[in-house]
Amino acid sequence: MFSHRIHSPKHFIIKKDYHVIPFGHRCTSALACKYATIRMVSLPFDWCNPLYPKKIQHVIENNFEDFIPDVHNGIFTNKYDFTLTHFDADIANGVEQYKRRIDRFKQMMKESRTKYFVYINEDYLYDSGHREDAFNDKIFNEMLELETFLTQRYPYMKYKVLYFNFKEHAIPADSNIINIILSTTSPLYDTHDDAPYEELRKYCGKVLAELFNTSVLMGYDFQTFND
C-alpha cells in the first residue's frame, strides 16, 4: 500500500548517541517513533494539532510561555493556535506532565547528542488541502525557516530533520533536512475515518526502525507512555 524513497543532498548515517524529537504536525510522528522503539520519553510536541513549523518556532522563541492554555476551564488550544490533544483526564496531573515534557525538551536541546526531528504529513491521505503544491511548499519553507532559526539558537547542535511527505522538495545544499518521499497505491479520501492513516503510521514506524536499526513494536496505550 505504501512505499518510499529518500531524497537528500547529503549522505547521512544515523549516529548512535541521539535524541528523537517528534515535530508534528499531529500525533502521527510520536506514534511512528513509538512503533520504531526510538521514542523513550514524552515531549511537548508529541500530541499537538495542527503543529506546523512556524508555530514551533514561535513556541521556542517565547521559551514555551503560555504553551499550556487554560485547561482547568476546558481550553486546550493555546495562543500558538494548536491544540494539546490526549490530555490526561486528571487535569492537574496533565499540567504536570506537560511541565515535565517541556523541561525534557529544554534539557535535550542543551545536550551534545545528535537530534533527529521527525515530521510526518499524514493528512495528505484525507485532506485535499494537504495535497496542494502551494500548501506543501508553504510548510516546507516554514521548515527551512525553522531550521535556520534552530541553527542560530543552538549553533553547536548536530541534527537532521526526517521530513516525511508525499511531495518531493528542493532541499538546499546546506540543509540537514532528509526528505522521505512517501507513495501510496491506496485511494485518497475526503475524511479521516475512511483513510488508512493507522497503516501509514505503522509504515512510517517501519521506515524509522530501518533507518535507526531498531526493532518494530506495534501497539500503544496513551495511559502507559504519556508521562
Buried (B, 14 or more C-beta within 10 A) or exposed (E): EBEBEEBBBEEEEBEEEBBBBBBBBBBBBBBBBBBBBBBEBBBBBBBBBBBBBBBBBBBBEEEBEEBBBEBEEEEBEBEBEBBBEBBBEEBEEBBEBBBBBBEBBEEBBEEEBBBBBBBBBBBBBBBEEBBEEEBBEBBBEBBBEBBEBBBEEBEEBBBBBBBBBBBEBEBEEEBBBBBBBBEBEEEBBEEEEEBBBEBBBBBBBBBBBEBBEBEEEEEBEEEEBBE
